[in-house]
Amino acid sequence: MQIITTHKGTDFDALASLVAGTILYPGAKPVLPGSVNPNLKSFISIHKDLFGFYSPKEIKLNEVGTLIVVDTNSWKRLDGMAPLQKKEKLKIINWDHHPQGDIEADEVYREEVGANITIMIREIERQRKLITPIQASLFLMGLYEDTGNMTFTSTTPSDARAAAYLLERRADLQILSTFLRHAYGKKQKEILFDMIQHAQRQEIGGYSISIARMDIDGHIQSLSVVLQMYREIVDVDAAFGIFRDTERDTCMVIGRSNIEQLNIGMIMRSMGGGGHPGAGSALLKSTNPDVIEEMIIEMVKGNQQSSVMLSDIMSYPVVTVFEDTTVEEVAMMLRETGCSGVPVVDNEDHVVGIISRRDFRKIRKTNQMQYPVKAFMSRDVITIEHNKSAIDAARLMIKHDIGRIPVIKNGRIIGIVTRSDAMLYFYDLLPD
């Protein structure tokens, strides 16, 4: 049995991805988590029978042979799927636009775009699958919600092309305006006014941020909309809201940023939540708001990717080889150094290729070990200029699925950044 599921607190992008999964994997059962975002409930109440969703309790996990996860790559964000984490011979397929998580999938479709549905729409178009106007409208709602109507900094040209494709498939903009209309009433206005009354700004690493704290009674819709308005009115680079529900002893933490360098999603993931560079949230139980505020400040301080240049994390001097070096010599060098690959340069230190252990799979005969590495090296080399930031290098690694990137200055290689270097940086393990 194949099942498709997504994250708890399902939003329109997650729901759209869930439905898109049923198109790409006919016969797979769409499993909708028990908790969904408030603005999604009215849509589901009307369309639930149309899409044939299952609840996690209706699925016999021992019969699941393939698990398809969309719009998340975290086990803890799935509803009722924990037993599958230890199941043997389970095939996992992951469609996601977030950075790497803890789900080790057999097939991964990942790209940094504004909405996850964008990746799946591209595949639907490639396979020439037919979609109905209702499906197109749902997909466009997911796309618009996760890109802030194409205004978030995480929005890409791919998102715009996906929107055009859906409009060509008769996506109904009037439906979008009906269901994407955020609830913003008297209660939300009172909260916003109170936040503005007590607004404080602070500068961290050259960026302006504001952290608003407020006690609330029970669940209140559209707090993310309130915080977005607050950020715009207070005019800061990033705003955070800590909303404490005293009855439930929980704190809803929401963040919004309008600059790429302050990665809200990364900050929220450190608190057990999730999100994107420009937006994210986390729900914390039995946590002192003072501690949360301190966590945010410390994370913002450590989240200044632009202040950490490649020269701070790259490895140098670089072990390189020439084009005429034999494969056997390179193999011995890799064993001695423990490296998984090395750049190939010409006589002027210009990078002309990269040879890695993966390239050794091309070797079929013993005598080919005496061939020059230029016969087997990868020539399509991704490089990065020395004045770029650590986050730029990480994005290239994710986009091209590569483990090392030569650092270039004036056309010559001066260092190399590896996955290990990036991990040391992102997890704050750099030596003092």
C-alpha positions as a Python dict, from the first residue, in 0.01 Angstrom:
ca = {
    (1, 'M'): (0, 0, 0),
    (2, 'Q'): (116, 351, -85),
    (3, 'I'): (23, 648, 132),
    (4, 'I'): (88, 1020, 98),
    (5, 'T'): (103, 1251, 398),
    (6, 'T'): (223, 1593, 504),
    (7, 'H'): (298, 1794, 817),
    (8, 'K'): (77, 1863, 1115),
    (9, 'G'): (-76, 2211, 1117),
    (10, 'T'): (-146, 2158, 748),
    (11, 'D'): (-160, 2476, 539),
    (12, 'F'): (-272, 2529, 181),
    (13, 'D'): (68, 2447, 33),
    (14, 'A'): (77, 2118, 223),
    (15, 'L'): (-281, 2032, 125),
    (16, 'A'): (-211, 2120, -238),
    (17, 'S'): (100, 1901, -233),
    (18, 'L'): (-102, 1617, -81),
    (19, 'V'): (-356, 1632, -363),
    (20, 'A'): (-82, 1672, -624),
    (21, 'G'): (70, 1353, -486),
    (22, 'T'): (-247, 1161, -573),
    (23, 'I'): (-206, 1276, -933),
    (24, 'L'): (158, 1173, -955),
    (25, 'Y'): (100, 847, -766),
    (26, 'P'): (-241, 710, -871),
    (27, 'G'): (-382, 471, -615),
    (28, 'A'): (-187, 615, -323),
    (29, 'K'): (-401, 708, -24),
    (30, 'P'): (-382, 1074, 88),
    (31, 'V'): (-353, 1088, 468),
    (32, 'L'): (-453, 1425, 613),
    (33, 'P'): (-311, 1505, 960),
    (34, 'G'): (-556, 1566, 1241),
    (35, 'S'): (-450, 1929, 1291),
    (36, 'V'): (-487, 2184, 1012),
    (37, 'N'): (-448, 2560, 995),
    (38, 'P'): (-767, 2753, 1082),
    (39, 'N'): (-794, 2917, 739),
    (40, 'L'): (-792, 2570, 581),
    (41, 'K'): (-1085, 2427, 776),
    (42, 'S'): (-1358, 2595, 574),
    (43, 'F'): (-1206, 2477, 246),
    (44, 'I'): (-1175, 2119, 371),
    (45, 'S'): (-1529, 2113, 509),
    (46, 'I'): (-1663, 2183, 160),
    (47, 'H'): (-1417, 1978, -48),
    (48, 'K'): (-1329, 1688, 182),
    (49, 'D'): (-1539, 1427, 0),
    (50, 'L'): (-1405, 1539, -334),
    (51, 'F'): (-1044, 1452, -248),
    (52, 'G'): (-1106, 1134, -46),
    (53, 'F'): (-874, 1203, 245),
    (54, 'Y'): (-794, 940, 507),
    (55, 'S'): (-715, 1006, 872),
    (56, 'P'): (-397, 858, 1024),
    (57, 'K'): (-613, 623, 1237),
    (58, 'E'): (-766, 469, 923),
    (59, 'I'): (-428, 349, 794),
    (60, 'K'): (-288, 7, 885),
    (61, 'L'): (79, 96, 906),
    (62, 'N'): (192, -266, 881),
    (63, 'E'): (49, -274, 527),
    (64, 'V'): (234, 38, 410),
    (65, 'G'): (506, -38, 156),
    (66, 'T'): (566, 315, 27),
    (67, 'L'): (550, 639, 223),
    (68, 'I'): (533, 961, 22),
    (69, 'V'): (602, 1272, 233),
    (70, 'V'): (527, 1618, 95),
    (71, 'D'): (611, 1970, 218),
    (72, 'T'): (824, 1848, 510),
    (73, 'N'): (1123, 1625, 576),
    (74, 'S'): (1086, 1586, 952),
    (75, 'W'): (948, 1274, 1122),
    (76, 'K'): (823, 1466, 1424),
    (77, 'R'): (605, 1687, 1203),
    (78, 'L'): (414, 1385, 1072),
    (79, 'D'): (92, 1271, 1239),
    (80, 'G'): (76, 907, 1349),
    (81, 'M'): (365, 793, 1130),
    (82, 'A'): (628, 735, 1400),
    (83, 'P'): (609, 351, 1381),
    (84, 'L'): (711, 365, 1015),
    (85, 'Q'): (1043, 520, 1109),
    (86, 'K'): (1169, 179, 1219),
    (87, 'K'): (993, -31, 956),
    (88, 'E'): (1221, -238, 735),
    (89, 'K'): (1188, -245, 355),
    (90, 'L'): (984, 74, 356),
    (91, 'K'): (1030, 289, 47),
    (92, 'I'): (1023, 660, 122),
    (93, 'I'): (972, 935, -136),
    (94, 'N'): (1014, 1297, -30),
    (95, 'W'): (895, 1614, -207),
    (96, 'D'): (1002, 1924, -17),
    (97, 'H'): (1131, 2279, -54),
    (98, 'H'): (1284, 2307, 293),
    (99, 'P'): (1649, 2238, 376),
    (100, 'Q'): (1759, 1885, 462),
    (101, 'G'): (1572, 1720, 751),
    (102, 'D'): (1588, 1384, 927),
    (103, 'I'): (1384, 1174, 683),
    (104, 'E'): (1620, 954, 484),
    (105, 'A'): (1430, 901, 160),
    (106, 'D'): (1499, 663, -127),
    (107, 'E'): (1382, 926, -375),
    (108, 'V'): (1423, 1296, -304),
    (109, 'Y'): (1273, 1585, -499),
    (110, 'R'): (1395, 1899, -327),
    (111, 'E'): (1448, 2254, -447),
    (112, 'E'): (1459, 2593, -275),
    (113, 'V'): (1146, 2754, -419),
    (114, 'G'): (876, 2963, -259),
    (115, 'A'): (617, 2684, -238),
    (116, 'N'): (645, 2308, -239),
    (117, 'I'): (359, 2274, -486),
    (118, 'T'): (580, 2447, -744),
    (119, 'I'): (811, 2145, -760),
    (120, 'M'): (519, 1905, -800),
    (121, 'I'): (344, 2117, -1063),
    (122, 'R'): (658, 2104, -1276),
    (123, 'E'): (646, 1723, -1265),
    (124, 'I'): (272, 1718, -1337),
    (125, 'E'): (340, 1934, -1641),
    (126, 'R'): (632, 1715, -1750),
    (127, 'Q'): (419, 1401, -1730),
    (128, 'R'): (132, 1581, -1904),
    (129, 'K'): (-110, 1489, -1629),
    (130, 'L'): (-457, 1638, -1648),
    (131, 'I'): (-583, 1851, -1360),
    (132, 'T'): (-928, 1988, -1294),
    (133, 'P'): (-1007, 2358, -1240),
    (134, 'I'): (-1072, 2284, -871),
    (135, 'Q'): (-733, 2116, -836),
    (136, 'A'): (-568, 2405, -1020),
    (137, 'S'): (-737, 2652, -785),
    (138, 'L'): (-620, 2460, -477),
    (139, 'F'): (-265, 2443, -612),
    (140, 'L'): (-267, 2818, -678),
    (141, 'M'): (-392, 2883, -323),
    (142, 'G'): (-100, 2682, -186),
    (143, 'L'): (138, 2870, -412),
    (144, 'Y'): (3, 3212, -321),
    (145, 'E'): (-14, 3142, 52),
    (146, 'D'): (346, 3022, 80),
    (147, 'T'): (484, 3306, -131),
    (148, 'G'): (272, 3582, 24),
    (149, 'N'): (101, 3643, -310),
    (150, 'M'): (444, 3635, -475),
    (151, 'T'): (587, 3901, -242),
    (152, 'F'): (808, 3693, -7),
    (153, 'T'): (1181, 3707, -77),
    (154, 'S'): (1180, 3328, -112),
    (155, 'T'): (966, 3355, -429),
    (156, 'T'): (1145, 3235, -742),
    (157, 'P'): (1083, 3252, -1119),
    (158, 'S'): (976, 2887, -1097),
    (159, 'D'): (689, 2989, -869),
    (160, 'A'): (575, 3251, -1119),
    (161, 'R'): (587, 2999, -1404),
    (162, 'A'): (386, 2752, -1196),
    (163, 'A'): (122, 3019, -1130),
    (164, 'A'): (94, 3092, -1501),
    (165, 'Y'): (53, 2720, -1575),
    (166, 'L'): (-229, 2694, -1318),
    (167, 'L'): (-408, 3000, -1452),
    (168, 'E'): (-392, 2841, -1798),
    (169, 'R'): (-564, 2538, -1638),
    (170, 'R'): (-851, 2763, -1527),
    (171, 'A'): (-757, 2822, -1166),
    (172, 'D'): (-1032, 3043, -1020),
    (173, 'L'): (-898, 3361, -859),
    (174, 'Q'): (-1235, 3429, -699),
    (175, 'I'): (-1206, 3104, -504),
    (176, 'L'): (-862, 3219, -390),
    (177, 'S'): (-998, 3548, -262),
    (178, 'T'): (-1272, 3360, -74),
    (179, 'F'): (-1061, 3103, 108),
    (180, 'L'): (-735, 3295, 143),
    (181, 'R'): (-910, 3587, 309),
    (182, 'H'): (-748, 3601, 651),
    (183, 'A'): (-969, 3649, 955),
    (184, 'Y'): (-880, 3993, 1086),
    (185, 'G'): (-1133, 4130, 1328),
    (186, 'K'): (-1166, 4320, 1654),
    (187, 'K'): (-949, 4081, 1855),
    (188, 'Q'): (-665, 4092, 1602),
    (189, 'K'): (-683, 4473, 1590),
    (190, 'E'): (-659, 4493, 1969),
    (191, 'I'): (-355, 4266, 1972),
    (192, 'L'): (-184, 4465, 1698),
    (193, 'F'): (-255, 4795, 1875),
    (194, 'D'): (-117, 4659, 2203),
    (195, 'M'): (196, 4529, 2028),
    (196, 'I'): (257, 4866, 1865),
    (197, 'Q'): (205, 5047, 2197),
    (198, 'H'): (486, 4846, 2356),
    (199, 'A'): (705, 4810, 2050),
    (200, 'Q'): (1080, 4808, 2106),
    (201, 'R'): (1356, 4797, 1846),
    (202, 'Q'): (1709, 4670, 1879),
    (203, 'E'): (2006, 4642, 1649),
    (204, 'I'): (2186, 4310, 1615),
    (205, 'G'): (2468, 4267, 1368),
    (206, 'G'): (2357, 4568, 1168),
    (207, 'Y'): (1994, 4454, 1141),
    (208, 'S'): (1690, 4595, 1316),
    (209, 'I'): (1461, 4352, 1496),
    (210, 'S'): (1162, 4378, 1728),
    (211, 'I'): (1037, 4111, 1967),
    (212, 'A'): (677, 4150, 2086),
    (213, 'R'): (538, 3951, 2379),
    (214, 'M'): (175, 3909, 2473),
    (215, 'D'): (-51, 3686, 2680),
    (216, 'I'): (-356, 3552, 2496),
    (217, 'D'): (-660, 3347, 2597),
    (218, 'G'): (-706, 3034, 2388),
    (219, 'H'): (-651, 3000, 2016),
    (220, 'I'): (-661, 3320, 1809),
    (221, 'Q'): (-661, 3307, 1430),
    (222, 'S'): (-435, 3504, 1197),
    (223, 'L'): (-161, 3591, 1445),
    (224, 'S'): (86, 3553, 1159),
    (225, 'V'): (-102, 3822, 967),
    (226, 'V'): (-95, 4045, 1275),
    (227, 'L'): (281, 3997, 1310),
    (228, 'Q'): (341, 4072, 943),
    (229, 'M'): (148, 4397, 978),
    (230, 'Y'): (341, 4473, 1298),
    (231, 'R'): (676, 4428, 1121),
    (232, 'E'): (571, 4662, 843),
    (233, 'I'): (437, 4929, 1080),
    (234, 'V'): (735, 4918, 1318),
    (235, 'D'): (957, 4907, 1006),
    (236, 'V'): (1218, 4652, 1113),
    (237, 'D'): (1412, 4391, 919),
    (238, 'A'): (1261, 4112, 1127),
    (239, 'A'): (986, 4084, 1387),
    (240, 'F'): (909, 3806, 1631),
    (241, 'G'): (594, 3750, 1832),
    (242, 'I'): (581, 3541, 2149),
    (243, 'F'): (216, 3470, 2224),
    (244, 'R'): (169, 3291, 2557),
    (245, 'D'): (-151, 3099, 2621),
    (246, 'T'): (-160, 3093, 3001),
    (247, 'E'): (-441, 2835, 3016),
    (248, 'R'): (-264, 2578, 2797),
    (249, 'D'): (85, 2676, 2917),
    (250, 'T'): (210, 2712, 2561),
    (251, 'C'): (393, 2979, 2364),
    (252, 'M'): (332, 3030, 1994),
    (253, 'V'): (643, 3190, 1844),
    (254, 'I'): (607, 3352, 1502),
    (255, 'G'): (875, 3525, 1297),
    (256, 'R'): (872, 3737, 984),
    (257, 'S'): (1166, 3886, 793),
    (258, 'N'): (1199, 4084, 473),
    (259, 'I'): (1572, 4026, 422),
    (260, 'E'): (1738, 3704, 317),
    (261, 'Q'): (2021, 3719, 571),
    (262, 'L'): (1785, 3672, 868),
    (263, 'N'): (1668, 3317, 806),
    (264, 'I'): (1350, 3283, 1010),
    (265, 'G'): (1299, 2920, 914),
    (266, 'M'): (1639, 2823, 1051),
    (267, 'I'): (1571, 3002, 1379),
    (268, 'M'): (1233, 2833, 1419),
    (269, 'R'): (1374, 2490, 1336),
    (270, 'S'): (1614, 2531, 1627),
    (271, 'M'): (1304, 2561, 1848),
    (272, 'G'): (1138, 2254, 1702),
    (273, 'G'): (925, 2442, 1450),
    (274, 'G'): (981, 2517, 1083),
    (275, 'G'): (937, 2765, 804),
    (276, 'H'): (1116, 2947, 526),
    (277, 'P'): (1381, 3220, 509),
    (278, 'G'): (1114, 3490, 540),
    (279, 'A'): (857, 3324, 766),
    (280, 'G'): (827, 3053, 1030),
    (281, 'S'): (674, 2948, 1359),
    (282, 'A'): (718, 2713, 1653),
    (283, 'L'): (496, 2596, 1939),
    (284, 'L'): (671, 2555, 2274),
    (285, 'K'): (520, 2401, 2586),
    (286, 'S'): (598, 2505, 2946),
    (287, 'T'): (866, 2748, 2835),
    (288, 'N'): (939, 3084, 2997),
    (289, 'P'): (894, 3371, 2745),
    (290, 'D'): (1214, 3528, 2883),
    (291, 'V'): (1405, 3218, 2778),
    (292, 'I'): (1242, 3222, 2434),
    (293, 'E'): (1340, 3585, 2381),
    (294, 'E'): (1699, 3507, 2479),
    (295, 'M'): (1698, 3214, 2237),
    (296, 'I'): (1576, 3434, 1954),
    (297, 'I'): (1840, 3698, 2019),
    (298, 'E'): (2118, 3439, 2033),
    (299, 'M'): (1993, 3272, 1716),
    (300, 'V'): (1974, 3605, 1534),
    (301, 'K'): (2332, 3677, 1639),
    (302, 'G'): (2439, 3341, 1499),
    (303, 'N'): (2226, 3375, 1189),
    (304, 'Q'): (2426, 3651, 1020),
    (305, 'Q'): (2543, 3450, 722),
    (306, 'S'): (2664, 3757, 537),
    (307, 'S'): (2907, 3843, 818),
    (308, 'V'): (3080, 3506, 786),
    (309, 'M'): (3270, 3491, 459),
    (310, 'L'): (3401, 3182, 288),
    (311, 'S'): (3753, 3265, 402),
    (312, 'D'): (3631, 3199, 759),
    (313, 'I'): (3522, 2843, 692),
    (314, 'M'): (3699, 2720, 379),
    (315, 'S'): (3985, 2469, 384),
    (316, 'Y'): (4325, 2572, 250),
    (317, 'P'): (4580, 2516, 113),
    (318, 'V'): (4389, 2303, -136),
    (319, 'V'): (4503, 1958, -241),
    (320, 'T'): (4481, 1961, -621),
    (321, 'V'): (4595, 1741, -909),
    (322, 'F'): (4682, 1809, -1271),
    (323, 'E'): (4491, 1675, -1570),
    (324, 'D'): (4763, 1426, -1661),
    (325, 'T'): (4785, 1275, -1309),
    (326, 'T'): (4691, 908, -1328),
    (327, 'V'): (4377, 769, -1173),
    (328, 'E'): (4591, 536, -960),
    (329, 'E'): (4787, 829, -813),
    (330, 'V'): (4465, 1011, -730),
    (331, 'A'): (4316, 700, -567),
    (332, 'M'): (4623, 668, -342),
    (333, 'M'): (4605, 1039, -258),
    (334, 'L'): (4238, 1014, -159),
    (335, 'R'): (4311, 716, 66),
    (336, 'E'): (4601, 895, 236),
    (337, 'T'): (4422, 1226, 288),
    (338, 'G'): (4077, 1087, 363),
    (339, 'C'): (3924, 1325, 107),
    (340, 'S'): (3636, 1211, -111),
    (341, 'G'): (3746, 1422, -407),
    (342, 'V'): (3993, 1684, -530),
    (343, 'P'): (3985, 1967, -784),
    (344, 'V'): (4175, 1922, -1111),
    (345, 'V'): (4370, 2230, -1222),
    (346, 'D'): (4583, 2341, -1517),
    (347, 'N'): (4931, 2491, -1490),
    (348, 'E'): (4788, 2831, -1387),
    (349, 'D'): (4570, 2698, -1104),
    (350, 'H'): (4251, 2737, -1306),
    (351, 'V'): (3997, 2473, -1210),
    (352, 'V'): (3916, 2251, -1509),
    (353, 'G'): (3740, 1966, -1333),
    (354, 'I'): (3681, 1764, -1018),
    (355, 'I'): (3760, 1398, -961),
    (356, 'S'): (3579, 1216, -682),
    (357, 'R'): (3528, 862, -565),
    (358, 'R'): (3193, 870, -740),
    (359, 'D'): (3375, 921, -1072),
    (360, 'F'): (3575, 604, -1009),
    (361, 'R'): (3258, 408, -1082),
    (362, 'K'): (3317, 485, -1449),
    (363, 'I'): (3627, 265, -1443),
    (364, 'R'): (3560, -76, -1595),
    (365, 'K'): (3909, -217, -1668),
    (366, 'T'): (4223, -250, -1457),
    (367, 'N'): (4445, -76, -1714),
    (368, 'Q'): (4221, 232, -1689),
    (369, 'M'): (4387, 305, -1352),
    (370, 'Q'): (4683, 431, -1556),
    (371, 'Y'): (4468, 672, -1756),
    (372, 'P'): (4495, 1047, -1681),
    (373, 'V'): (4218, 1182, -1456),
    (374, 'K'): (4093, 1405, -1737),
    (375, 'A'): (3939, 1090, -1887),
    (376, 'F'): (3707, 1043, -1588),
    (377, 'M'): (3680, 1378, -1409),
    (378, 'S'): (3361, 1584, -1398),
    (379, 'R'): (3409, 1892, -1614),
    (380, 'D'): (3092, 2077, -1518),
    (381, 'V'): (3248, 2236, -1209),
    (382, 'I'): (3047, 2455, -973),
    (383, 'T'): (3269, 2722, -818),
    (384, 'I'): (3211, 3018, -591),
    (385, 'E'): (3382, 3354, -558),
    (386, 'H'): (3579, 3422, -240),
    (387, 'N'): (3365, 3722, -142),
    (388, 'K'): (3045, 3518, -113),
    (389, 'S'): (2893, 3405, 218),
    (390, 'A'): (2859, 3066, 383),
    (391, 'I'): (2488, 3053, 306),
    (392, 'D'): (2565, 3107, -64),
    (393, 'A'): (2793, 2803, -61),
    (394, 'A'): (2534, 2592, 122),
    (395, 'R'): (2265, 2682, -131),
    (396, 'L'): (2488, 2576, -418),
    (397, 'M'): (2557, 2243, -248),
    (398, 'I'): (2186, 2181, -199),
    (399, 'K'): (2088, 2296, -549),
    (400, 'H'): (2348, 2086, -731),
    (401, 'D'): (2378, 1801, -477),
    (402, 'I'): (2756, 1836, -450),
    (403, 'G'): (2987, 1788, -154),
    (404, 'R'): (3262, 2038, -229),
    (405, 'I'): (3293, 2374, -403),
    (406, 'P'): (3626, 2534, -508),
    (407, 'V'): (3664, 2894, -391),
    (408, 'I'): (3793, 3123, -663),
    (409, 'K'): (3974, 3457, -652),
    (410, 'N'): (4091, 3630, -970),
    (411, 'G'): (4019, 3313, -1162),
    (412, 'R'): (4242, 3092, -945),
    (413, 'I'): (4152, 2844, -674),
    (414, 'I'): (4240, 2963, -323),
    (415, 'G'): (4038, 2722, -109),
    (416, 'I'): (3760, 2470, -99),
    (417, 'V'): (3436, 2454, 96),
    (418, 'T'): (3298, 2110, 183),
    (419, 'R'): (2977, 1987, 338),
    (420, 'S'): (3171, 1937, 660),
    (421, 'D'): (3280, 2303, 658),
    (422, 'A'): (2921, 2415, 604),
    (423, 'M'): (2789, 2190, 880),
    (424, 'L'): (3049, 2321, 1123),
    (425, 'Y'): (2931, 2672, 1051),
    (426, 'F'): (2556, 2613, 1064),
    (427, 'Y'): (2575, 2420, 1388),
    (428, 'D'): (2802, 2676, 1551),
    (429, 'L'): (3093, 2436, 1598),
    (430, 'L'): (3362, 2669, 1472),
    (431, 'P'): (3662, 2692, 1709),
    (432, 'D'): (3703, 3011, 1911),
}
